[in-house]
Amino acid sequence: MNTNSKQDDRIAKMTFASVYPHYINKVTKKHRTIEELHTVIEWLTGMNEAAIQQTISDQLTFKEFFTKCTLNENAVLITGSICGYKVEEIENSLTKKVRMLDKLVDELAKGKTLENILR
């Protein structure tokens, strides 16, 4: 699926720190923990809690964030819809990675077990 370049540019310039509090709010509202959120982020990106906190304090954009990380080889197994787009059909590489992270956070908030989320 084709996203528009305006949307792709907006996502690239968005900081991880600006979205992170929304991730926390989303999962804790559904009685999941920040530790579980960090487990999901680490699985996808290879970044541990210290690296996540550094990313936040450095105000890295999603473009910079995903440049620094190593995507899990099983990330290709992340499928389904998020924000109106099928993850597996998104053509822009960065937008796809951000939507993969969004999808994992969404699955955590919806009560899926970590075993099922971490493909």
Protein Blocks (a to p, Z undefined) as FASTA:
>chain_A
ZZdfklmmmmmmpcfklmmmmmmmmmmmnopafklmmmmmmmmnopafklmmmmmmnopa
fklmmmmpccdfklmmpgcjeehiafklpmblklmmmmmmmmmmmmmmnopafklmmZZ
